Amino acid sequence: MYIKSRIPNAIIVLLVFLFVSGCAGKEQKNNGLPQSIPVKIMKVSLKDLAETLDYVGSVKAQDEVVVYPKVSGKIAQKVKTDGAAVEKGEPIAFIDRDEVGLKFEKSPVESPLAGTVGRVYVDIGANVVPQTPVALIVNMKMVKIDLDIPERYVSQLSLGQQAKISFDAYAGKEFIGEVTQISPVLDPDTRSTPIEISIDNNEQLIKPGMFARVKLIIREHAQVPVVLKEAFIGREPDIFVYVVEHNKAIARKVVVGIHEGPYWEVQEGLKENEAVVVVGQQRLYDNAMVTAEEEK
């Protein structure tokens, strides 16, 4: 009985000895030096940034009109089809006004402007009256997008202001438009200002009805120091980053400005080519030893 009671105590002593030995081994392995923390860094670079208001909208032709006949009758002939070019005053279709006992020349349905036939709504033989829409004529050399801008941004709007516009149909291609109209009054229901953005469309790549993504530029800063937002710790006005110098992380307070996409302007605190931590900074402290890998 005495021997059995001594066995558990011997096991406990052995475990304690192994634990203490292991800890001592680790201390010897580290040689008493602080452990280096792995981080990823990026170099501060200079970029042109544009602060934008982002919207979506539908494209309209700069000028478009629905054409109606002047007389009643039947469509006897279609001169133009969808997509055809048309001059001002050129006939789109002819109407037969023949009535019992009377004989008329065919009456033309003429385009009131030069442009493109967007759509012909009637077929040959269809009965029409002056209230029947015959065709849609559009001038697509310029197209426009109508937007409603919130009241708080009214002071940042001006005629000629640029906008960057993209379309799903042209992935990777960017079109430039400009503000050509700003309403002098606000919509009392939405507290917003209607504006019009016009886009040069001489190549007629942009079609009325297309879905557009609009970035209205409200501020531009050229060649300013930028870093990724992930580098920032804290909130304004107390934002800081970790700068790597001689394998040490140095905490540094910064002042931020505008941003475009993932890039933020640093107005104060950083200069070009300095190495800033973008991954792993949550484990850092001032003067911590780091092993840095540049972010690709």
C-alpha positions in Angstrom: 0.0 0.0 0.0 2.8 2.4 0.8 4.5 1.8 -2.6 1.2 2.5 -4.5 0.6 5.8 -2.8 4.1 7.0 -3.8 3.7 6.4 -7.5 1.4 9.4 -8.4 3.7 11.8 -6.5 6.7 10.6 -8.6 4.8 11.2 -11.8 3.9 14.8 -10.7 7.5 15.5 -9.9 8.6 14.2 -13.3 6.1 16.4 -15.2 7.1 19.5 -13.3 10.8 18.8 -14.1 10.0 18.4 -17.8 8.0 21.6 -17.9 10.7 23.6 -16.2 13.4 22.1 -18.5 11.4 23.0 -21.6 10.9 26.6 -20.5 14.6 26.9 -19.8 15.4 25.5 -23.2 13.2 28.1 -24.9 14.9 30.9 -23.0 18.3 29.6 -24.0 17.1 29.3 -27.6 16.0 32.9 -27.7 19.1 34.0 -26.0 17.1 36.6 -24.0 16.4 38.6 -27.2 12.9 39.9 -28.1 11.1 37.9 -30.7 10.8 39.5 -34.2 7.2 40.0 -35.4 6.5 39.2 -39.1 4.7 42.0 -41.0 3.9 43.1 -44.5 4.8 46.6 -45.7 4.2 48.9 -48.6 6.3 51.8 -49.8 4.7 55.3 -49.7 4.2 56.4 -53.3 3.1 59.6 -55.0 -0.2 59.4 -56.9 -2.9 61.7 -58.5 -6.1 61.3 -56.4 -9.6 62.4 -57.2 -12.3 62.5 -54.6 -15.6 61.5 -56.2 -19.3 61.2 -55.5 -20.5 57.8 -56.9 -23.8 57.4 -58.6 -25.6 55.2 -61.2 -27.9 56.4 -63.9 -29.4 55.7 -67.4 -28.1 57.3 -70.6 -30.4 59.5 -72.7 -29.8 61.0 -76.1 -29.0 64.7 -75.9 -31.9 65.4 -78.2 -34.8 63.0 -78.8 -38.3 63.4 -80.1 -41.3 61.2 -80.8 -42.7 61.9 -84.2 -46.5 62.0 -84.8 -48.4 62.1 -88.1 -50.2 65.3 -89.2 -53.1 63.4 -90.8 -55.0 60.2 -90.3 -54.8 57.2 -92.6 -52.9 54.0 -93.1 -49.1 53.5 -93.2 -48.4 52.9 -96.9 -44.6 52.9 -96.9 -41.8 52.9 -94.3 -38.7 54.8 -95.6 -36.6 54.5 -92.5 -35.9 51.6 -90.2 -34.4 51.3 -86.7 -30.8 52.7 -86.6 -31.0 54.5 -89.9 -29.6 58.0 -90.2 -32.1 60.8 -90.9 -31.9 64.5 -91.8 -34.2 67.2 -90.6 -37.3 67.2 -92.8 -36.5 63.8 -94.3 -39.6 61.4 -94.5 -39.7 58.4 -92.2 -42.9 56.9 -93.6 -45.8 57.8 -95.9 -49.5 57.7 -95.0 -52.2 56.8 -97.5 -55.2 59.1 -96.9 -57.4 57.6 -99.6 -61.1 58.0 -98.7 -64.2 56.9 -100.6 -64.7 59.4 -103.4 -61.5 61.3 -102.7 -57.9 60.9 -103.9 -54.9 62.2 -102.0 -51.2 62.1 -102.5 -49.4 60.1 -99.8 -48.6 62.3 -96.8 -45.0 62.1 -95.4 -44.2 61.8 -91.7 -41.1 63.9 -91.5 -38.3 64.0 -88.9 -38.1 67.3 -87.0 -34.4 66.9 -86.4 -31.2 65.3 -87.8 -30.1 62.2 -86.0 -30.8 58.5 -85.9 -34.1 56.6 -86.0 -34.2 55.0 -82.6 -37.3 53.1 -83.2 -40.2 52.9 -85.7 -43.4 52.0 -83.8 -45.8 51.2 -86.7 -46.0 48.6 -89.5 -47.2 49.0 -93.1 -51.0 48.9 -93.1 -51.4 50.2 -89.6 -54.1 52.8 -89.0 -52.8 56.0 -87.5 -54.2 59.3 -86.2 -52.4 62.5 -85.2 -52.1 61.1 -81.7 -50.3 57.9 -82.8 -46.5 57.8 -82.2 -44.8 56.8 -85.5 -41.1 56.9 -84.6 -38.5 58.0 -82.1 -35.6 60.2 -83.4 -32.5 60.6 -81.4 -29.3 62.7 -81.8 -26.6 60.5 -80.3 -23.5 62.7 -81.0 -23.9 63.8 -77.4 -25.6 61.7 -74.7 -26.5 62.7 -71.2 -27.1 61.3 -67.7 -29.5 63.0 -65.2 -28.6 62.8 -61.6 -29.9 64.2 -58.3 -27.2 65.4 -56.0 -27.8 65.7 -52.2 -28.1 69.2 -50.8 -24.9 69.0 -48.7 -22.8 68.8 -51.9 -24.4 71.7 -53.7 -21.5 74.1 -52.9 -19.1 71.6 -54.6 -20.9 71.6 -57.9 -19.9 73.8 -60.9 -20.5 73.9 -64.7 -17.7 72.1 -66.6 -17.0 69.8 -63.6 -15.7 66.5 -64.8 -17.1 63.0 -64.3 -15.6 59.5 -65.0 -18.2 57.2 -66.5 -18.0 53.4 -67.0 -20.4 50.9 -68.6 -20.7 47.1 -68.3 -20.6 46.8 -72.1 -17.0 48.4 -72.2 -15.2 46.8 -69.3 -12.0 48.6 -68.5 -12.8 51.6 -70.6 -13.5 55.0 -69.0 -15.5 57.8 -70.6 -15.2 61.5 -69.5 -18.2 63.7 -69.2 -18.9 67.1 -67.8 -21.6 68.9 -65.9 -23.6 71.0 -68.4 -26.7 71.9 -66.3 -27.3 72.5 -62.7 -30.8 73.2 -61.5 -31.1 76.6 -59.6 -33.7 75.1 -57.3 -33.7 72.0 -55.0 -36.4 69.3 -55.1 -38.4 70.0 -51.9 -39.2 66.3 -51.5 -35.7 64.8 -51.8 -33.7 67.9 -50.9 -31.5 67.3 -53.9 -30.3 69.3 -56.9 -30.9 67.9 -60.4 -27.9 68.1 -62.7 -27.1 66.9 -66.2 -23.8 65.3 -67.3 -23.1 65.3 -71.0 -20.7 62.9 -72.8 -19.2 63.3 -76.3 -20.4 60.3 -78.3 -19.1 60.9 -81.8 -18.2 57.2 -82.1 -21.7 56.3 -81.0 -20.4 53.6 -78.7 -22.8 54.7 -75.9 -26.5 53.8 -76.5 -29.5 55.5 -74.9 -30.8 53.3 -72.2 -27.4 52.0 -71.1 -26.7 51.6 -67.4 -23.9 54.0 -66.3 -21.7 54.2 -63.3 -20.7 57.8 -62.6 -17.9 59.2 -60.5 -18.4 62.9 -60.2 -15.1 64.5 -59.3 -15.3 67.1 -56.5 -11.6 67.5 -55.6 -8.3 66.5 -57.2 -4.8 66.4 -55.7 -1.8 65.8 -57.8 1.2 63.7 -56.8 0.5 63.3 -53.1 1.9 60.6 -50.7 -0.6 57.7 -50.5 -0.9 54.5 -48.5 -3.6 51.8 -48.2 -6.3 52.3 -45.7 -5.2 49.1 -43.9 -2.2 50.9 -42.6 -4.2 53.2 -40.4 -4.8 52.6 -36.7 -7.2 54.8 -34.6 -9.7 57.4 -35.7 -9.3 61.1 -36.7 -7.8 63.2 -35.4 -5.7 60.5 -33.7 -4.6 58.3 -36.6 -1.2 56.7 -36.7 0.8 54.2 -38.7 3.8 52.0 -38.1 6.9 52.9 -40.1 9.7 50.3 -40.4 13.2 51.7 -39.8 16.2 49.5 -39.2 13.9 46.4 -38.6 12.0 48.3 -35.9 8.4 49.5 -36.0 8.1 53.2 -35.2 4.6 54.5 -34.4 3.9 57.8 -36.2 0.9 60.1 -36.2 -0.4 61.1 -39.6 -3.0 63.5 -41.0 -5.1 62.1 -43.9 -6.8 63.8 -46.8 -8.9 62.6 -49.7 -9.0 59.0 -51.0 -9.7 57.2 -54.2 -10.5 53.5 -54.1 -8.1 51.9 -51.6 -5.6 54.7 -51.6 -5.6 57.5 -49.0 -3.7 60.7 -49.1 -1.3 61.4 -46.2 -1.0 65.2 -45.8 1.4 65.1 -42.9 3.6 62.4 -41.3 4.9 60.4 -44.2 7.1 60.9 -47.3 7.8 59.0 -50.5 9.5 55.6 -50.2 9.0 55.2 -46.5 8.0 51.6 -45.5 4.6 51.4 -43.8 3.1 48.3 -42.2 -0.2 47.2 -43.8 -0.5 43.7 -42.3 0.4 42.6 -38.8 0.3 46.0 -37.1 -2.2 44.8 -34.5 0.6 42.9 -32.7 3.1 45.8 -32.8 4.2 48.3 -30.2 6.6 51.2 -30.5 10.2 50.0 -31.3 9.1 46.4 -31.8 11.5 44.2 -33.8 10.0 43.2 -37.1 10.6 41.0 -40.1 9.2 42.8 -43.1 8.0 41.5 -46.3 6.8 43.9 -49.0 3.2 43.6 -50.1 2.8 42.6 -53.7 
